[in-house]
Amino acid sequence: MKAVSLFLIAVVLSACAQKAPSPMDLPKYNRLISVPLTPQYWTIAFDGGGEVKFHADGTKDLVFYPQTAKTSLQTFSSLLLLKNTVISPINNFVAKMEVTTTKQLRSSTPNEWEVFWFVSNYRKDPNIVKTANYFIQKPNTGVELGRFFEQEGQKFLKTSEDAKQPIGARSTYYFAKQGQRYRVFRDGVQIMDYHGSKMPEALYDQAGALGLYSEDAEVRVHSFAFQVL
């Protein structure tokens, strides 16, 4: 697909700008830019052998899912990246999205992490070595913040069992990263506040892309907006 110019993105996104709501415990961010959930604004890094549907079911929703894992040795994943942040990587940001993990796809008993992931500060060098921060909303064991790197490397930074979310629940999330601080709000309530320090406990504090990720799950994204800090 032909690359979208930064000028076109800036013009169209500016037209969609909106003010963020401010529940009592949610910081007041000045402006969030709404991003249409269409191929013009999102690039499919990989689809896990499955499908990505824009404007699914006659709605403005984005639905994506990899193929179904049929054995415990198989796993499939999908990753979509926000084009604007691929072209012009960002470090500190606020991202707002309304999202649902519709269902887990594994034919046998699914794993807790087979849900929607939010990915940020994503980089991949010419040798296909990738680094990124991630957040997972799990159904039975709560939330998890961490880093992934190289092919299968992963570092857990913080977990909380107090913020469980059943499969099929629709929620609005705010993610706010500024330096080594990472905050997450779900439906107006803060569910995570992480302060990183030095490696290996630090976040990747680097310019990169924002991404929507699924591991063996069908995910429906209803809206997305972001702001660079």
Secondary structure by P-SEA (a helix, b strand, c coil): cccccaaaaaaaaaaabbbbbbccccccccbbbbbbccccccccccccccccccccccccbbbbbcccccccccccbbbbbccccccbbbccbbbbbbbbcccccccccccccccbbbbccccccccccccccccccccccccccccccccbbbbbccccccccccccccbbbbbbbcccbbbbbccccccbbbbbcccccccccbbbbbbbbbccbbbbbcbbbbbcc
